Each structure stands twice: as C-alpha cells, then as structure tokens.
Amino acid sequence: MRVVTSDIELQQVISELSKGNARVGFVPTMGALHEGHIQLVKQCHEENDVTVVSIFVNPKQFNNKEDFDKYPITVEQDKHMLENAFCDVLFLPTVDVVYPEKYKTVQVNLGILDKVFEGPQRPGHFDGVIQVVKRLFEMVQPHVAYFGFKDFQQCMVVKVLRNTFFPKLELRFSETIRQKDGLAMSSRNMRLSAVGLEKATHIYKALKMVRELKKHIEPFDALKYARHILTQNGIEVEYLALANADTLIESKKWLRKDKNVVLVAAWVEGVRLIDNIIF
C-alpha cells in the first residue's frame, strides 16, 4: 500500500499503478475505521483495478468544534486494516492540500435536503460535505466511489453533487454494517462506555419495531411508541421520523414497498448517533 499526502503525488501514484487505463475505485473516509469501512474497501478492490482510500477529518462539516476536537484519530491502526483489505493507495491530505489558498467554495442546490433532519440540526454540515467530496473527487478522479447507507441523507447529498459536477462518476451505496447486537458500526461508538454501547443497541431495535408495527398501526403511533422505548432506555431522541426514501419528504402515511425510510438521531452519553431503516 502506497501512502501519499499531496494531490500531485496522488495522481502520480495512481497513474503509475493504473497504467493510464485502469478502473479506479475510491472510498472517502474520516478514519477511525471499522468493519463498515472495510467492507466498502473490499468491495472496491473486487470491482476495480486500483483502490484508493482517503482519510481526512473535514473541519468544514463539523458545526460543533467540541465534536471535531473529540473525533477519534487512529491512523496507525487504520493503515494496518487497509493493508489487510487490499487498499492500493492511502491518501492522507492536510487541510492546506484539500483547501488551498486558491480554493473557491462551491454552491449546490440541494432542494429540501439541507432543510430537513440533519440539515437544521447541523447547520453548514452538508455544505462542508459538498466542499470536501468535490475536492476529493477532483484530486482522485475515480471511476466509481463507495459510501455506506448509514449516513442516508448524506448519500442523497452526494448524489446531487455527482449529478451537478461529475455525471460520469458511478456511485455505490452499501447497506449499513452492524454489530451482532444490531448497533450500526460508527467511529463515534469508540466514545461510548460498555453501558453506553448496550443502551445504543435500542436504537436499531426501535427502528425494527416501527417496521413491524407497519402491519398494525399508523406511522404516528408507531413512531410515538418507538420514541417512548428509546427514552425509557435513557436515550435522548433528537428526531425520529418516516420519510420517502426517494425524496426525503416526511410522510404521515406508510409508503409502498422499499420507499419507507425511518431516520433517527439520538444522544447516548453525550455522543450523537444516527441510523435508519428502509422497508
């Protein structure tokens, strides 16, 4: 695995490995890797000639400085995991590389995507996502990029970005990777105690409960019951809602097959966790 830190070196290494005509796959990350990331890297390796992974904790997408400061950094462990997952190139840029002096902020019309759920709760977050993903796509120049559905709303934002600036780029979105107890794998889980990790398992249990209750009651009552279960288990719910999986417009009625997405943001031990379920 080659480790590079500059965009010029990155392109030189990719050109060297690809011989100019190979298929390049890309997995952007913020590090603190877990099995969810590794599954994306392995899929990328299987489907492409060259696999590139970036690790960059993007300051522009954190609306809370304390959250940014506490984000776990585990670069040496990440390198070991990536080598075992057949990563070819690890890109470790600094802030100055991603956002040079000549950098100009881009604007993308996200419609309602920055006005619902994560949008109002994390002002500026999706703007930061747009800036960093656009820059990374420009530097790596991949044929295909990989993301996980745990950040469902972010995946929709990335689609808009792709359609606006990179129409030929293929996107692959993968199902959320979970622990045996159902907890969605997340770098933020590292900040939870054993008690907190056990509490957090109720998040996915609540989502599954909503899915099961679809057969019996209306969404309002299903969500109300799930919220009650979460609060009873010491989890502070920020939002819990049903939306259309294609548009992210909130819905008061159950939708047809595969169009229901229930999204949740909740706090456990001062750590903000998000999850979703599609059915």
PLY file of the C-alpha trace (Angstrom):
ply
format ascii 1.0
element vertex 279
property float x
property float y
property float z
element edge 278
property int vertex1
property int vertex2
end_header
0.00 0.00 0.00
1.33 3.42 -1.01
0.75 6.30 1.39
0.65 9.80 -0.12
-0.10 13.24 1.29
-0.21 15.61 -1.69
-2.55 15.78 -4.66
0.38 15.82 -7.11
1.91 12.68 -5.59
-1.54 11.07 -5.51
-2.03 11.49 -9.25
1.49 10.26 -9.98
0.96 7.08 -7.97
-2.49 6.41 -9.43
-1.12 6.91 -12.96
1.76 4.57 -12.21
-0.49 1.85 -10.82
-3.24 2.16 -13.41
-1.01 2.42 -16.48
-3.39 5.14 -17.66
-6.43 2.99 -18.45
-7.30 1.01 -15.31
-10.54 1.41 -13.39
-10.01 3.45 -10.20
-12.29 2.98 -7.19
-12.42 5.38 -4.26
-13.58 5.16 -0.63
-13.54 8.52 1.18
-13.38 8.28 5.00
-12.59 10.32 8.08
-10.58 7.48 9.59
-11.22 5.67 12.88
-12.04 2.78 10.58
-14.38 -0.07 11.45
-15.74 -3.11 9.63
-18.28 -0.98 7.77
-15.47 0.95 6.11
-13.51 -2.22 5.43
-16.44 -3.85 3.66
-16.57 -0.85 1.31
-12.81 -1.13 0.68
-13.10 -4.84 -0.06
-15.99 -4.25 -2.47
-13.95 -1.51 -4.14
-10.99 -3.89 -4.51
-13.18 -6.59 -6.06
-14.73 -4.23 -8.61
-11.75 -2.10 -9.65
-8.11 -2.28 -10.70
-6.88 0.37 -8.26
-8.38 1.03 -4.81
-7.85 4.46 -3.25
-8.91 5.33 0.30
-8.70 8.79 1.81
-8.56 9.68 5.49
-9.36 13.32 6.18
-11.27 14.73 9.14
-13.02 17.59 7.41
-13.35 20.64 9.67
-15.93 22.25 7.37
-18.59 19.62 8.10
-18.46 19.96 11.90
-20.85 22.60 13.21
-19.66 21.78 16.74
-15.95 22.42 17.44
-16.02 20.15 20.50
-17.30 17.31 18.32
-14.46 17.96 15.85
-11.86 18.01 18.64
-13.15 14.72 20.06
-13.29 12.87 16.76
-11.13 9.73 17.19
-7.81 9.60 15.32
-6.40 6.08 14.83
-4.20 6.41 11.74
-1.71 3.62 12.50
-4.49 1.14 13.22
-6.32 2.35 10.10
-3.22 1.70 7.96
-2.99 -1.88 9.21
-6.67 -2.52 8.48
-6.39 -1.05 4.99
-3.36 -3.13 4.09
-5.28 -6.26 5.05
-8.23 -5.10 2.92
-6.02 -4.75 -0.22
-6.04 -0.96 -0.39
-3.56 0.21 -3.03
-3.28 3.90 -2.17
-3.97 5.69 1.11
-4.41 9.44 0.69
-3.69 11.42 3.87
-4.06 15.08 2.90
-3.72 18.05 5.24
-6.24 20.88 5.39
-3.96 23.01 3.19
-3.97 20.33 0.48
-7.75 19.96 0.48
-8.45 23.68 0.81
-5.54 25.61 -0.74
-5.46 29.42 -0.77
-6.90 29.47 -4.29
-9.84 27.27 -3.24
-13.26 28.71 -4.04
-16.35 27.50 -2.21
-18.90 25.83 -4.48
-22.67 26.16 -4.21
-25.07 23.30 -4.91
-28.86 23.48 -4.86
-29.88 20.66 -2.51
-33.61 21.35 -2.60
-35.04 20.17 0.72
-32.05 18.01 1.62
-30.40 20.66 3.79
-33.71 21.77 5.30
-34.86 18.54 6.95
-33.49 16.18 9.62
-29.68 16.59 9.66
-29.90 19.96 7.88
-31.47 22.09 10.64
-29.76 20.11 13.41
-26.27 20.58 11.93
-26.16 23.97 10.17
-23.48 24.06 7.49
-22.80 20.33 7.71
-23.91 19.42 4.21
-22.18 22.45 2.75
-18.99 21.08 4.31
-19.71 17.64 2.86
-20.14 19.15 -0.61
-16.86 21.07 -0.40
-14.74 18.11 0.73
-16.30 15.45 -1.51
-15.99 17.68 -4.58
-12.32 18.35 -3.79
-11.58 14.68 -3.17
-13.31 13.63 -6.40
-11.26 16.23 -8.28
-7.98 15.01 -6.77
-8.58 11.24 -7.02
-10.54 11.31 -10.31
-12.17 7.92 -9.65
-14.41 5.96 -11.96
-16.56 4.82 -9.02
-16.94 5.92 -5.39
-18.32 4.00 -2.40
-20.47 5.13 0.53
-22.47 3.47 3.29
-26.22 3.95 3.75
-25.87 4.61 7.49
-25.49 8.28 6.51
-28.60 8.05 4.33
-29.18 11.78 3.93
-25.52 12.35 3.14
-25.74 9.72 0.39
-28.58 11.72 -1.18
-26.46 14.89 -0.98
-23.57 13.09 -2.69
-25.93 12.04 -5.49
-26.85 15.68 -6.11
-23.16 16.64 -6.10
-22.36 13.86 -8.59
-25.22 14.87 -10.89
-24.07 18.50 -10.79
-20.33 18.13 -11.33
-19.39 14.50 -12.12
-22.14 12.96 -14.30
-19.91 10.09 -15.48
-18.89 9.03 -11.97
-20.53 5.84 -10.72
-21.73 5.71 -7.11
-22.11 2.58 -5.00
-24.13 2.68 -1.78
-23.91 -0.28 0.59
-26.16 -1.49 3.38
-25.27 -0.45 6.92
-22.87 -2.88 8.58
-23.99 -3.77 12.09
-22.60 -5.48 15.13
-24.22 -8.75 16.18
-26.45 -6.81 18.58
-27.70 -4.60 15.72
-25.81 -1.43 16.60
-24.73 0.37 13.42
-20.96 0.48 13.20
-19.71 4.03 13.64
-16.44 5.72 14.53
-18.35 7.54 17.26
-19.04 4.24 19.02
-15.44 4.42 20.27
-16.51 7.22 22.61
-19.14 5.10 24.37
-18.64 3.10 27.56
-19.79 -0.53 27.79
-23.03 0.71 29.36
-23.47 3.27 26.59
-22.90 0.67 23.89
-25.60 -1.52 25.43
-28.01 1.43 25.57
-27.28 2.30 21.95
-28.47 -1.13 20.78
-32.03 0.04 21.47
-31.80 2.46 18.54
-31.92 -0.26 15.90
-34.42 -2.24 17.98
-36.72 0.79 17.87
-36.31 1.11 14.10
-37.16 -2.56 13.58
-40.16 -2.11 15.86
-41.50 0.66 13.61
-41.10 -1.63 10.60
-43.05 -4.40 12.33
-45.78 -2.05 13.55
-46.45 -1.01 9.93
-48.67 -4.06 9.68
-50.88 -2.93 12.54
-50.95 0.84 13.17
-50.41 4.22 11.52
-46.94 5.86 11.40
-47.68 8.49 14.07
-48.48 5.83 16.67
-45.62 3.55 15.62
-43.10 6.39 15.92
-44.58 7.55 19.22
-44.19 4.06 20.68
-40.62 3.71 19.38
-39.68 7.12 20.84
-41.11 6.01 24.19
-38.98 2.85 24.14
-35.86 4.90 23.44
-36.47 7.44 26.19
-37.33 4.67 28.64
-33.85 3.27 27.98
-32.11 6.56 28.70
-31.70 7.68 25.08
-32.37 11.32 24.18
-34.16 11.46 20.83
-33.36 14.40 18.57
-35.61 13.28 15.74
-37.39 10.08 14.72
-39.40 10.28 11.52
-40.79 8.47 8.49
-39.89 9.85 5.06
-39.98 8.95 1.39
-36.70 7.16 0.59
-36.52 8.86 -2.83
-37.22 12.44 -1.80
-36.73 12.56 1.98
-40.09 14.33 2.30
-41.62 13.43 5.65
-44.70 11.23 5.37
-47.70 10.75 7.65
-48.74 7.63 5.74
-46.94 4.35 5.03
-45.49 4.28 1.54
-45.24 1.46 -0.98
-42.54 -1.21 -0.79
-38.94 -0.01 -0.38
-39.98 3.66 -0.23
-40.27 3.94 3.57
-37.20 5.19 5.40
-37.28 5.80 9.14
-34.46 8.06 10.27
-33.26 8.70 13.80
-30.72 10.89 15.53
-30.22 10.28 19.23
-27.81 11.01 22.06
-26.14 8.41 24.27
-23.60 9.53 26.88
-23.19 12.85 25.08
-22.44 11.12 21.75
-24.73 11.80 18.79
-25.65 8.69 16.83
-27.68 8.38 13.62
-29.29 5.36 11.99
-32.06 4.43 9.58
-34.05 1.54 8.22
-35.55 1.17 4.73
-38.55 -1.03 4.06
0 1
1 2
2 3
3 4
4 5
5 6
6 7
7 8
8 9
9 10
10 11
11 12
12 13
13 14
14 15
15 16
16 17
17 18
18 19
19 20
20 21
21 22
22 23
23 24
24 25
25 26
26 27
27 28
28 29
29 30
30 31
31 32
32 33
33 34
34 35
35 36
36 37
37 38
38 39
39 40
40 41
41 42
42 43
43 44
44 45
45 46
46 47
47 48
48 49
49 50
50 51
51 52
52 53
53 54
54 55
55 56
56 57
57 58
58 59
59 60
60 61
61 62
62 63
63 64
64 65
65 66
66 67
67 68
68 69
69 70
70 71
71 72
72 73
73 74
74 75
75 76
76 77
77 78
78 79
79 80
80 81
81 82
82 83
83 84
84 85
85 86
86 87
87 88
88 89
89 90
90 91
91 92
92 93
93 94
94 95
95 96
96 97
97 98
98 99
99 100
100 101
101 102
102 103
103 104
104 105
105 106
106 107
107 108
108 109
109 110
110 111
111 112
112 113
113 114
114 115
115 116
116 117
117 118
118 119
119 120
120 121
121 122
122 123
123 124
124 125
125 126
126 127
127 128
128 129
129 130
130 131
131 132
132 133
133 134
134 135
135 136
136 137
137 138
138 139
139 140
140 141
141 142
142 143
143 144
144 145
145 146
146 147
147 148
148 149
149 150
150 151
151 152
152 153
153 154
154 155
155 156
156 157
157 158
158 159
159 160
160 161
161 162
162 163
163 164
164 165
165 166
166 167
167 168
168 169
169 170
170 171
171 172
172 173
173 174
174 175
175 176
176 177
177 178
178 179
179 180
180 181
181 182
182 183
183 184
184 185
185 186
186 187
187 188
188 189
189 190
190 191
191 192
192 193
193 194
194 195
195 196
196 197
197 198
198 199
199 200
200 201
201 202
202 203
203 204
204 205
205 206
206 207
207 208
208 209
209 210
210 211
211 212
212 213
213 214
214 215
215 216
216 217
217 218
218 219
219 220
220 221
221 222
222 223
223 224
224 225
225 226
226 227
227 228
228 229
229 230
230 231
231 232
232 233
233 234
234 235
235 236
236 237
237 238
238 239
239 240
240 241
241 242
242 243
243 244
244 245
245 246
246 247
247 248
248 249
249 250
250 251
251 252
252 253
253 254
254 255
255 256
256 257
257 258
258 259
259 260
260 261
261 262
262 263
263 264
264 265
265 266
266 267
267 268
268 269
269 270
270 271
271 272
272 273
273 274
274 275
275 276
276 277
277 278
